[in-house]
Amino acid sequence: MVIVPAIDIINSQCVRLTKGDYNTTKIYNSDPLQMALKFEEAGITHLHLVDLDGAKNKAVVNWEVLEKIAKNTSLKIDFSGGLSSEEQLEKAFDLGAYKLTIGSMAVKAPEIVKSWIAKFKADKLILGADVLGHHIAIHGWKDQSDMEIYDFIEQYVQLGIYHIMCTDVSKDGMLQGPSLELYKDILKRFPEIQLVASGGVSTIQDLRDLKTIGCAYTIVGKAIYEGKININELKSNE
């Protein structure tokens, strides 16, 4: 299992939210690159970089943060937040993104996303399945769709997508543990996927539990910033 620290961006600063609520914004570092370098120094190889301004505005905003981290580190960056056109995907890859996570557009415009899969290939894209009460949440989790999570995943597995990032919005930023039962169920239904667990991780034991049930990747965010998990502990628990 690969452990992937998260950097969420608002106004070019490193922040965290609780349950995706922008009113709970807490700034942890004014320099995201500095944070990314700390992860790299600890032996981390991957980074989950989210443009929260982009997610809210439905178009990428913080391009310069992606570019700066990609140019100054060797981290494999999974970038997301507001990606809404082929041109934006191309720009993100050109600026150094390793993979891109597609969430809201996968719900609203599946035909467009299907064309992106054909152009950029399934191994370069991650399906963002952000779930709230077993339904998919979109637009930075401000809206809840009618799409049920298992139908949503099935739709894109059939198109060749095999990296699935699932965030239980009710767990995100709460430091109360991940949704193990949900992830077990997803992996039972879709054993062929590479599941990226996201939301709720608060202890090293959480990471061990996620590894045990078969998650391929785990996102760790607030637990790092709040000092619940030491950066130097991450690599040894992969």
C-alpha positions in Angstrom: 0.0 0.0 0.0 1.3 3.4 -1.0 0.7 6.2 1.6 -0.1 9.5 -0.1 0.0 12.8 2.0 -2.5 15.4 0.9 -2.0 19.1 0.3 -5.3 21.1 -0.1 -5.0 24.5 -1.5 -7.0 27.7 -1.0 -5.4 31.0 -2.0 -2.1 29.3 -2.7 -1.9 28.2 1.0 -2.0 24.7 2.5 -5.3 24.2 4.4 -7.6 21.6 5.7 -11.4 21.5 5.9 -13.8 19.5 8.0 -16.4 17.5 6.1 -15.6 19.6 3.0 -17.0 22.7 4.7 -15.2 25.8 3.4 -16.3 27.7 6.6 -14.0 25.4 8.6 -10.9 26.3 6.6 -7.7 26.1 8.7 -4.4 27.3 7.3 -1.4 25.1 8.2 1.3 26.4 5.9 1.5 29.4 3.7 4.0 27.6 1.4 2.7 24.3 -0.1 6.1 23.7 -1.7 7.8 23.7 1.8 5.3 21.1 2.9 5.9 19.0 -0.2 9.6 19.1 0.3 9.1 17.8 3.9 7.2 14.8 2.5 9.9 14.1 0.0 12.6 14.3 2.6 10.7 11.7 4.6 10.9 9.3 1.7 7.4 9.8 0.4 7.0 9.3 -3.3 3.4 10.4 -4.0 1.3 13.5 -3.3 -2.4 14.2 -3.4 -2.8 17.9 -4.4 -6.2 19.4 -4.4 -7.2 22.8 -5.7 -10.1 23.6 -3.4 -10.6 27.0 -5.1 -10.9 25.1 -8.3 -13.4 22.6 -7.0 -15.6 25.5 -5.7 -15.3 27.5 -8.9 -15.6 24.5 -11.3 -12.3 25.5 -13.0 -8.7 25.1 -11.9 -7.4 28.2 -10.1 -4.1 27.3 -8.4 -2.0 26.3 -11.4 1.2 27.8 -10.0 1.2 25.6 -7.0 1.1 22.5 -9.2 3.8 23.8 -11.4 6.1 24.8 -8.5 5.8 21.5 -6.6 6.3 19.5 -9.8 9.4 21.5 -10.8 11.0 21.4 -7.4 10.3 17.8 -6.2 10.2 14.3 -7.7 6.8 13.6 -6.1 4.3 11.8 -8.3 1.4 14.3 -8.1 -2.2 13.3 -8.3 -3.9 16.6 -9.0 -7.6 17.4 -8.7 -10.1 20.3 -8.2 -12.1 21.9 -10.9 -10.8 20.0 -13.9 -13.5 20.6 -16.4 -12.1 20.6 -19.9 -9.7 18.7 -22.1 -7.5 21.8 -22.3 -7.3 21.9 -18.5 -6.3 18.2 -18.3 -3.6 18.8 -20.9 -2.3 21.8 -19.0 -2.2 19.9 -15.8 -0.2 17.1 -17.4 2.1 19.7 -19.1 2.8 21.3 -15.7 3.9 18.0 -14.2 0.9 16.1 -12.8 1.4 12.4 -12.7 -2.3 11.5 -12.6 -5.5 13.5 -12.5 -8.6 12.8 -10.4 -11.9 13.4 -12.0 -14.9 13.7 -9.8 -17.8 16.1 -10.5 -17.4 15.9 -14.3 -17.7 12.1 -14.1 -21.1 12.6 -12.6 -22.3 15.5 -14.7 -20.8 14.7 -18.1 -19.9 11.0 -18.5 -19.6 11.3 -22.3 -17.0 14.0 -22.0 -15.1 11.9 -19.4 -15.3 8.9 -21.7 -13.5 11.0 -24.4 -10.9 11.9 -21.8 -10.3 8.3 -21.0 -9.8 7.6 -24.7 -7.4 10.5 -25.1 -5.3 10.3 -21.9 -5.7 6.6 -21.1 -7.3 5.0 -18.1 -4.0 4.6 -16.2 -3.5 8.4 -16.1 -6.9 9.1 -14.6 -8.4 8.4 -11.1 -12.1 8.3 -10.5 -13.0 10.5 -7.6 -15.9 8.8 -5.8 -16.8 11.1 -3.0 -19.6 9.6 -1.1 -22.2 11.0 1.3 -24.8 8.6 2.5 -23.9 6.2 -0.4 -24.6 8.9 -3.0 -21.9 10.8 -4.8 -21.1 14.3 -3.7 -19.8 16.9 -6.2 -18.5 20.5 -6.5 -16.2 20.3 -3.5 -18.9 18.3 -1.7 -21.3 21.2 -1.7 -23.9 19.3 -3.7 -25.1 15.7 -3.5 -26.0 13.9 -6.7 -28.6 11.1 -7.2 -25.9 8.7 -8.3 -25.4 5.7 -6.1 -21.7 4.9 -5.4 -21.7 1.3 -6.7 -23.5 2.2 -9.9 -21.0 5.1 -10.3 -18.0 2.9 -9.9 -19.4 0.2 -12.2 -20.0 2.7 -15.0 -16.3 3.7 -15.1 -14.8 0.2 -14.4 -16.6 -0.8 -17.6 -14.7 2.0 -19.4 -11.4 0.8 -18.2 -10.8 3.0 -15.1 -9.2 1.0 -12.3 -7.9 3.6 -9.9 -10.8 4.6 -7.7 -10.4 7.2 -4.9 -13.3 6.9 -2.4 -13.7 9.6 0.2 -16.4 9.3 2.8 -17.3 13.0 3.3 -18.8 12.3 6.7 -15.3 11.1 7.9 -13.2 13.7 6.2 -11.2 15.8 8.6 -12.9 14.2 11.6 -9.9 12.1 12.8 -12.3 9.4 13.8 -11.1 6.5 11.6 -11.7 5.5 8.0 -14.8 3.8 6.5 -13.4 0.3 6.6 -16.7 -1.4 6.0 -17.4 0.7 3.0 -14.0 0.0 1.5 -14.4 -3.7 2.2 -17.7 -3.7 0.4 -16.2 -1.9 -2.6 -13.3 -4.2 -2.9 -15.6 -7.3 -2.6 -17.7 -6.0 -5.5 -14.8 -4.7 -7.6 -11.8 -6.9 -6.7 -10.0 -5.7 -9.9 -9.7 -2.1 -8.9 -6.8 -0.2 -7.2 -8.7 1.5 -4.3 -7.5 4.7 -2.9 -8.9 5.2 0.6 -9.4 8.8 1.7 -10.9 10.4 4.8 -10.8 9.8 8.6 -7.3 8.4 9.0 -6.0 9.4 12.4 -3.6 6.8 13.6 -0.9 4.4 12.3 -3.3 1.6 13.2 -5.8 3.0 10.7 -3.1 2.7 8.0 -2.4 -0.9 9.0 -6.1 -1.7 8.9 -6.5 -0.2 5.4 -3.5 -2.1 4.2 -4.9 -5.4 5.6 -8.2 -5.1 3.8 -6.5 -4.5 0.5 -6.4 -0.8 -0.2 -3.7 0.0 -2.8 -3.3 3.7 -1.7 -4.3 5.7 1.4 -4.6 9.5 1.6 -3.5 11.1 4.8 -4.3 14.7 5.5 -5.3 16.3 8.8 -3.7 13.6 11.0 -0.3 14.9 9.7 -1.1 18.5 10.1 -2.5 18.1 13.6 0.5 16.0 14.7 -1.5 12.7 15.2 0.8 11.0 12.7 4.5 11.8 12.3 5.6 12.3 8.7 8.6 10.0 9.4 6.3 7.1 10.3 4.5 7.1 7.0 7.0 5.3 4.8 7.7 2.5 7.2 3.9 1.6 7.2 3.5 1.2 3.5 
